[in-house]
Amino acid sequence: MYVQQPHTPASNTNPVALEDATAFIYHRLLTKGPDSTSKVVGKAQGFIIPVEQFEHSSFNVIYLTFDTAEHSGSLSVQAKEVEENDRDELRVVGGTGSFAFARGRAMFTQIDKKQSEVAVSYHVKFQLEFPNHSRKLP
């Protein structure tokens, strides 16, 4: 699946500076394919404080919510060590609905970078495990 940039400018697409701190607050769409016109399968929302002293902040979580015929629920992805790379591997620390109690990894790979540094889209791939070990999603 893919995290898409919004089509209209919004105040939450840029970092919000607060004196010595910066926070990234965002709301994005999750789509099945890489094109922004691809079928919407959910949302990506979060609040990240990428400042050294907030490294262990419980706010640094990306919430991915899904609403499709196959899956309904959410995944919580810990974003403690997000760097300015083209690829980040983050920990899945929980889930609800179809993803109840999920653990694993979420790989975010940058796929599109416009002239504005803000307009970046990501491909997201999951490797999930569930506590009862009877079911795994590829």
Disulfide bonds with the S-S distance in Angstrom:
none
